[in-house]
């Protein structure tokens, strides 16, 4: 779907790779229809039967892939990520058990982290069996676009959401990955592909309807990251600077289409434009709050977390355990309740994975969890650039995908202060898939020399 061109570097494929590819589709698509319940953020809702089915599909496909290629889990460097993240999750579970955290809470909150580990292992095996990178990210793109559209439809059909009230209830966790895909496909791919229009349309629709300003950060991160990768590619002679105008021309076209789309929306649905104007330019003054309400809730959470940790500084080392309870700082509540109804209970007994990757990492696992998260994200970025460099001498049609984990990590970082993808099952799967993806290019790089014809003296 993403690349029909033949790769000049022939990576031998296992006879069982076709089954691994099919199971990988099942795994990635298993949570494509996932959603967040109305009271999930409070940690009070249990999983529905449909979500248990999603989990069963992911478990079945993972076990099938492991049965077909578990020996490939020992192939480096991907094996280091799997071992490191697996060891970290074992520590987090043991830490919670020893500190008396309710096991049902711990298991529920750690589930997305476990799904990211499963994603790493599945892509590791698929890569070592010779599956092309374009065939690995094809189901990711389909799952991401499906989830954005599904969450909007599900919100309007089953949650009573309207254009006047749509917010996080219909916001998809796949948006930051789609932003990374668009940046890489536009600037780093040699030929324009119709999937760029699909991904751009889905992303802009999600942004416009959910009135989510924070999604502008992944777009900027994707643009900056893709630009940096293009410059690195020219340094490694995989790209040429003279190609820049041609690669940027689709950006101009998409920009024009976006402006036209906004114009149409302003005429047909002026309420959306009014809500965007309010979110961008009147987010606090008209509510008598000193700061934007979204940022205010994040401050209240972070302030209380550090107050809890300061009561016993030893917890800065290993945290309070994943799934442990915390609250929001009561000093912020009078101002928060200027926006929220008084009958809504906020920040009382909270145990979900927090609004920020970093504050919840410190709270749940202390410095150990913080180091593990940093190592995963920045290690993935380094691995992505390393495999891009290793393949630069003979790039091939899938070469642009080598930079995708790096750009996706930048998009992840751009939202990490105010959101936590590890609180979402699908987003966690995407993180694991990106961590495992560089292995396919490492395998490819090892076959570059053998695929080249011998030089005649």
C-alpha positions as CSV (number, residue, x, y, z in Angstrom):
1,X,0.0,0.0,0.0
2,X,2.8,2.5,0.9
3,X,5.4,1.3,-1.6
4,X,5.1,-0.8,-4.7
5,X,8.7,-0.2,-5.8
6,X,11.1,-3.0,-5.5
7,X,13.9,-2.6,-2.9
8,X,17.3,-3.0,-4.5
9,X,18.6,-4.6,-1.3
10,X,17.2,-8.1,-1.0
11,X,16.6,-9.1,2.6
12,X,16.0,-12.9,2.8
13,X,12.5,-13.6,4.1
14,X,11.5,-16.4,6.4
15,X,8.8,-18.7,4.9
16,X,6.7,-17.9,8.0
17,X,6.9,-14.1,7.5
18,X,3.5,-14.1,5.7
19,X,1.8,-15.4,8.9
20,X,3.7,-12.9,11.0
21,X,2.6,-10.1,8.8
22,X,-1.1,-11.2,9.1
23,X,-0.8,-11.5,12.9
24,X,0.9,-8.1,13.0
25,X,-2.1,-6.6,11.2
26,X,-4.4,-8.2,13.9
27,X,-2.2,-6.8,16.7
28,X,-2.0,-3.3,15.4
29,X,-5.7,-3.1,14.4
30,X,-6.8,-4.7,17.7
31,X,-7.2,-1.3,19.4
32,X,-8.1,0.7,16.3
33,X,-11.7,1.0,17.7
34,X,-10.6,1.8,21.2
35,X,-12.1,4.7,23.0
36,X,-12.1,6.4,26.4
37,X,-15.2,6.0,28.6
38,X,-16.9,9.0,30.1
39,X,-15.4,8.5,33.6
40,X,-12.1,6.8,32.6
41,X,-10.1,9.8,33.7
42,X,-11.3,9.4,37.2
43,X,-10.3,5.8,37.1
44,X,-13.8,4.6,38.0
45,X,-14.8,2.8,34.9
46,X,-14.1,-0.8,34.2
47,X,-13.4,-2.2,30.7
48,X,-16.3,-3.0,28.4
49,X,-16.8,-6.3,26.7
50,X,-15.6,-4.7,23.4
51,X,-12.4,-3.6,25.0
52,X,-11.8,-7.0,26.5
53,X,-12.2,-8.4,23.0
54,X,-9.6,-5.9,21.8
55,X,-7.2,-7.1,24.5
56,X,-7.9,-10.7,23.6
57,X,-7.0,-10.0,19.9
58,X,-3.8,-8.3,20.9
59,X,-2.9,-11.2,23.2
60,X,-3.7,-13.9,20.6
61,X,-1.7,-12.2,17.9
62,X,1.3,-11.5,20.1
63,X,1.4,-15.1,21.3
64,X,1.1,-16.3,17.7
65,X,4.0,-14.1,16.6
66,X,6.1,-15.2,19.5
67,X,5.4,-18.9,18.7
68,X,6.6,-18.3,15.1
69,X,9.8,-16.3,15.9
70,X,10.6,-16.0,19.6
71,X,14.3,-16.7,18.8
72,X,14.6,-13.4,17.0
73,X,14.0,-11.6,20.3
74,X,17.7,-12.1,21.1
75,X,18.9,-10.2,18.0
76,X,20.6,-6.9,18.9
77,X,20.2,-4.0,19.2
78,X,16.4,-4.4,19.5
79,X,16.9,-7.0,22.2
80,X,18.4,-4.3,24.5
81,X,15.2,-2.2,24.3
82,X,13.0,-5.3,24.9
83,X,15.1,-6.5,27.9
84,X,15.4,-3.0,29.3
85,X,11.7,-2.1,29.1
86,X,10.6,-5.6,30.2
87,X,12.9,-5.3,33.3
88,X,11.5,-1.9,34.0
89,X,7.9,-3.1,33.9
90,X,8.8,-6.0,36.2
91,X,10.2,-3.5,38.7
92,X,7.1,-1.3,38.5
93,X,4.8,-4.2,39.2
94,X,7.0,-5.5,42.1
95,X,7.3,-2.0,43.5
96,X,3.5,-1.5,43.5
97,X,3.0,-4.9,45.2
98,X,5.5,-4.1,47.9
99,X,3.9,-0.8,48.6
100,X,0.5,-2.3,48.9
101,X,-1.1,-0.7,45.8
102,X,-4.4,-2.3,44.8
103,X,-3.3,-5.0,42.2
104,X,-6.4,-4.3,40.1
105,X,-5.3,-0.7,39.8
106,X,-1.7,-1.5,39.1
107,X,-2.6,-4.0,36.4
108,X,-5.0,-1.7,34.7
109,X,-2.6,1.3,34.6
110,X,0.4,-0.8,33.5
111,X,-1.5,-2.5,30.7
112,X,-0.6,0.2,28.1
113,X,3.0,-0.1,29.1
114,X,2.8,-3.9,28.6
115,X,1.2,-3.3,25.2
116,X,4.1,-1.2,24.2
117,X,6.4,-4.0,25.2
118,X,4.4,-6.5,23.1
119,X,4.6,-4.0,20.1
120,X,8.4,-3.9,20.4
121,X,8.6,-7.7,20.4
122,X,6.2,-8.1,17.5
123,X,8.0,-5.7,15.3
124,X,11.4,-7.1,16.3
125,X,10.3,-10.5,15.1
126,X,8.7,-9.2,11.9
127,X,11.9,-7.2,11.1
128,X,14.3,-10.1,11.7
129,X,12.1,-12.3,9.5
130,X,12.6,-9.8,6.6
131,X,9.3,-7.9,6.5
132,X,9.7,-4.6,4.7
133,X,9.3,-1.4,6.8
134,X,6.6,-0.1,4.5
135,X,4.6,-3.3,5.3
136,X,5.1,-2.6,9.0
137,X,3.8,0.9,9.0
138,X,0.9,0.3,6.6
139,X,-1.4,-1.2,9.4
140,X,-0.2,1.6,11.7
141,X,-1.5,4.2,9.4
142,X,-4.8,2.5,8.9
143,X,-5.2,2.0,12.6
144,X,-4.4,5.6,13.3
145,X,-6.8,7.1,10.8
146,X,-9.5,4.6,11.8
147,X,-9.2,5.6,15.5
148,X,-9.4,9.3,14.8
149,X,-12.6,8.9,12.7
150,X,-14.1,6.3,15.0
151,X,-13.6,8.4,18.2
152,X,-15.4,11.3,16.5
153,X,-18.2,9.1,15.3
154,X,-18.5,7.3,18.6
155,X,-18.6,10.6,20.5
156,X,-21.4,12.0,18.4
157,X,-23.4,8.8,18.2
158,X,-23.1,7.4,21.7
159,X,-21.8,10.1,24.1
160,X,-24.2,12.9,23.1
161,X,-21.3,15.1,22.0
162,X,-22.1,18.0,19.7
163,X,-20.0,20.5,17.7
164,X,-20.5,23.0,20.6
165,X,-19.2,20.6,23.2
166,X,-16.7,18.3,21.5
167,X,-13.4,18.1,23.3
168,X,-11.3,15.3,24.8
169,X,-14.3,12.9,24.6
170,X,-13.6,12.5,20.9
171,X,-9.8,13.2,20.8
172,X,-7.7,10.3,19.5
173,X,-4.3,9.2,20.9
174,X,-3.1,8.6,17.3
175,X,-2.9,12.2,16.3
176,X,0.8,12.8,17.2
177,X,1.8,9.8,15.2
178,X,-0.1,10.9,12.2
179,X,1.6,14.3,12.4
180,X,5.0,12.6,12.4
181,X,3.9,10.4,9.4
182,X,2.8,13.5,7.4
183,X,6.1,15.4,8.0
184,X,8.3,12.4,7.0
185,X,6.1,11.5,4.0
186,X,6.1,15.1,2.7
187,X,9.7,16.0,3.1
188,X,11.7,12.8,3.1
189,X,9.8,10.7,0.6
190,X,10.9,10.9,-3.1
191,X,7.4,10.7,-4.6
192,X,4.1,12.2,-3.4
193,X,1.7,9.5,-2.3
194,X,-2.1,9.6,-1.9
195,X,-1.9,8.5,1.7
196,X,-0.5,11.9,2.6
197,X,-3.8,13.5,1.7
198,X,-5.7,10.8,3.7
199,X,-3.5,11.4,6.8
200,X,-3.7,15.2,6.5
201,X,-7.4,15.2,6.1
202,X,-7.9,13.0,9.1
203,X,-5.5,15.0,11.3
204,X,-7.0,18.4,10.4
205,X,-10.5,17.1,10.9
206,X,-9.6,15.8,14.4
207,X,-7.9,19.1,15.3
208,X,-10.7,21.3,14.1
209,X,-13.5,19.3,15.8
210,X,-11.8,18.7,19.1
211,X,-10.5,22.3,19.4
212,X,-7.2,21.0,20.6
213,X,-4.4,23.6,20.6
214,X,-1.9,21.2,22.0
215,X,-2.0,19.2,18.7
216,X,-0.4,22.2,17.0
217,X,2.8,21.3,18.9
218,X,3.2,17.8,17.2
219,X,2.7,19.5,13.8
220,X,5.5,22.0,14.6
221,X,7.7,19.2,16.0
222,X,7.1,17.1,12.9
223,X,8.0,20.0,10.6
224,X,11.2,20.8,12.5
225,X,12.2,17.1,12.9
226,X,11.6,16.3,9.3
227,X,13.6,19.3,8.2
228,X,16.5,18.2,10.4
229,X,16.3,14.7,9.0
230,X,16.4,16.1,5.5
231,X,19.6,18.0,6.3
232,X,21.2,14.9,7.9
233,X,20.2,12.9,4.8
234,X,21.9,15.4,2.5
235,X,25.0,15.2,4.7
236,X,25.0,11.4,4.3
237,X,24.3,11.9,0.5
238,X,21.0,10.1,0.6
239,X,19.2,13.3,-0.3
240,X,20.2,16.4,-2.4
241,X,19.6,20.0,-1.5
242,X,18.4,20.6,-5.1
243,X,15.4,18.3,-4.3
244,X,14.1,20.6,-1.5
245,X,11.8,22.8,-3.7
246,X,10.2,19.7,-5.3
247,X,9.7,18.1,-1.9
248,X,8.2,21.3,-0.4
249,X,5.7,21.8,-3.3
250,X,3.2,19.4,-1.8
251,X,3.4,21.4,1.5
252,X,2.2,24.5,-0.3
253,X,-0.6,22.6,-2.0
254,X,-1.8,21.1,1.3
255,X,-1.5,24.5,2.9
256,X,-3.8,26.0,0.2
257,X,-6.3,23.2,0.6
258,X,-6.3,23.6,4.4
259,X,-7.0,27.4,4.0
260,X,-9.9,26.6,1.6
261,X,-11.2,23.9,4.1
262,X,-11.1,26.4,6.9
263,X,-13.0,28.9,4.7
264,X,-15.7,26.3,4.0
265,X,-16.0,25.5,7.7
266,X,-16.3,29.2,8.6
267,X,-19.3,29.4,6.3
268,X,-21.0,26.1,7.1
269,X,-20.1,25.6,10.8
270,X,-19.2,29.1,12.2
271,X,-19.5,27.7,15.7
272,X,-16.2,25.9,15.2
273,X,-14.4,29.0,14.3
274,X,-15.9,30.8,17.3
275,X,-14.7,28.1,19.6
276,X,-11.2,28.2,18.1
277,X,-11.1,32.0,18.6
278,X,-12.1,31.5,22.2
279,X,-9.5,28.8,22.8
280,X,-6.7,30.7,21.2
281,X,-7.3,34.2,22.3
282,X,-9.9,34.3,25.1
283,X,-9.0,31.2,27.1
284,X,-8.7,32.8,30.6
285,X,-9.9,36.4,30.7
286,X,-13.6,35.6,30.0
287,X,-13.6,33.0,32.8
288,X,-11.9,35.2,35.4
289,X,-9.0,32.7,35.7
290,X,-5.4,33.7,35.9
291,X,-4.3,30.9,33.5
292,X,-5.7,28.7,30.8
293,X,-7.9,26.0,32.6
294,X,-6.1,23.1,30.9
295,X,-2.7,24.3,32.2
296,X,-4.3,25.1,35.6
297,X,-5.4,21.5,36.1
298,X,-1.9,20.3,35.1
299,X,-0.3,22.6,37.7
300,X,-2.7,21.4,40.4
301,X,-1.8,17.8,39.7
302,X,1.9,18.4,39.6
303,X,1.9,20.5,42.7
304,X,0.1,17.8,44.7
305,X,2.4,15.1,43.4
306,X,5.5,16.9,44.5
307,X,3.9,17.7,47.9
308,X,3.2,14.0,48.4
309,X,6.8,13.1,47.4
310,X,8.2,15.7,49.7
311,X,6.6,14.1,52.7
312,X,9.1,11.3,52.4
313,X,11.9,12.2,50.0
314,X,13.0,8.5,49.8
315,X,10.1,8.0,47.4
316,X,11.9,10.2,44.9
317,X,14.0,7.1,44.2
318,X,11.3,4.5,43.6
319,X,8.0,6.4,43.7
320,X,4.7,5.3,45.3
321,X,4.0,2.5,42.8
322,X,2.0,2.5,39.6
323,X,-1.7,2.8,40.3
324,X,-1.2,4.6,43.6
325,X,-3.6,7.3,44.5
326,X,-2.9,11.0,44.4
327,X,-4.9,14.2,44.3
328,X,-4.9,17.8,43.0
329,X,-3.6,20.6,45.1
330,X,-6.7,22.1,46.9
331,X,-5.3,25.6,46.6
332,X,-6.1,25.5,42.8
333,X,-9.6,24.2,43.2
334,X,-11.5,27.5,43.8
335,X,-10.1,28.8,40.5
336,X,-10.7,25.6,38.7
337,X,-14.4,25.6,39.9
338,X,-14.9,28.9,38.2
339,X,-15.0,26.8,35.0
340,X,-16.2,23.4,36.1
341,X,-19.6,22.8,37.8
342,X,-19.5,22.6,41.5
343,X,-21.2,19.2,41.5
344,X,-18.4,17.6,39.5
345,X,-15.8,15.9,41.7
346,X,-12.3,16.7,40.5
347,X,-8.9,15.7,41.7
348,X,-10.1,13.9,44.9
349,X,-8.8,10.3,44.6
350,X,-7.0,10.0,41.3
351,X,-5.0,7.0,40.2
352,X,-4.9,7.1,36.4
353,X,-1.5,7.7,34.7
354,X,-1.6,11.4,35.0
355,X,-1.6,14.4,32.6
356,X,2.1,14.4,32.2
357,X,4.6,11.7,31.2
358,X,7.3,13.1,33.5
359,X,5.4,14.0,36.7
360,X,3.6,10.6,36.7
361,X,6.9,8.8,36.1
362,X,8.4,10.4,39.1
363,X,5.3,9.7,41.2
364,X,4.9,6.1,40.3
365,X,8.5,5.0,39.9
366,X,10.7,7.8,41.1
367,X,14.1,8.5,39.4
368,X,14.2,4.9,38.2
369,X,11.0,5.4,36.1
370,X,12.2,8.8,34.9
371,X,15.5,7.4,33.7
372,X,13.8,4.4,32.0
373,X,11.4,6.7,30.2
374,X,14.2,9.0,29.1
375,X,16.3,6.1,27.9
376,X,13.4,4.7,25.9
377,X,12.5,7.9,24.1
378,X,16.0,9.2,23.4
379,X,17.4,5.7,22.8
380,X,14.7,5.3,20.1
381,X,15.7,8.6,18.6
382,X,19.4,7.6,18.5
383,X,18.5,4.2,17.1
384,X,16.4,5.8,14.3
385,X,19.2,8.1,13.2
386,X,21.8,5.3,13.4
387,X,19.8,3.0,11.1
388,X,19.2,5.9,8.7
389,X,22.9,6.5,8.5
390,X,23.6,2.8,8.1
391,X,21.3,2.7,5.1
392,X,22.3,6.0,3.5
393,X,24.7,4.4,1.0
394,X,21.8,2.5,-0.7
395,X,18.6,4.2,0.5
396,X,15.9,2.4,-1.3
397,X,12.2,3.3,-1.6
398,X,11.5,2.8,2.2
399,X,14.4,4.9,3.3
400,X,12.2,7.8,4.5
401,X,10.6,5.5,7.1
402,X,14.0,5.1,8.8
403,X,13.5,8.7,10.2
404,X,9.9,8.1,11.3
405,X,10.7,6.9,14.9
406,X,12.9,10.0,15.4
407,X,10.2,12.4,14.3
408,X,7.5,10.5,16.1
409,X,9.6,10.7,19.3
410,X,9.8,14.5,18.8
411,X,6.1,14.7,18.5
412,X,5.7,12.6,21.6
413,X,8.0,15.0,23.5
414,X,6.2,18.1,22.3
415,X,3.1,16.9,24.2
416,X,4.7,15.1,27.1
417,X,4.4,18.0,29.6
418,X,0.6,18.2,29.3
419,X,-0.5,14.7,28.2
420,X,0.5,11.1,28.8
421,X,0.3,8.7,25.8
422,X,1.1,5.9,28.2
423,X,-2.5,6.5,29.6
424,X,-3.8,5.3,26.2
425,X,-3.6,1.7,24.9
426,X,-3.3,2.6,21.2
427,X,-0.8,5.4,21.7
428,X,1.3,3.0,23.8
429,X,1.2,0.4,21.0
430,X,2.4,3.1,18.6
431,X,5.3,4.0,20.9
432,X,6.4,0.3,21.1
433,X,6.1,-0.1,17.3
434,X,8.3,2.9,16.7
435,X,10.9,1.6,19.2
436,X,11.0,-1.7,17.3
437,X,11.0,-0.3,13.8
438,X,14.7,0.6,13.5
439,X,15.5,-3.1,13.7
440,X,14.1,-3.6,10.2
441,X,16.7,-1.1,8.8
442,X,19.5,-2.6,10.9
443,X,18.7,-6.0,9.3
444,X,18.5,-4.3,5.9
445,X,21.9,-2.6,6.3
446,X,23.5,-5.9,7.1
447,X,22.5,-7.1,3.6
448,X,23.5,-4.0,1.6
449,X,26.9,-5.2,0.7
450,X,25.8,-8.7,-0.4
451,X,23.0,-7.2,-2.6
452,X,25.5,-5.1,-4.6
453,X,27.0,-6.6,-7.8
454,X,30.8,-7.2,-7.5
455,X,33.0,-4.6,-9.0
456,X,35.0,-5.6,-12.1
457,X,38.7,-4.8,-11.9
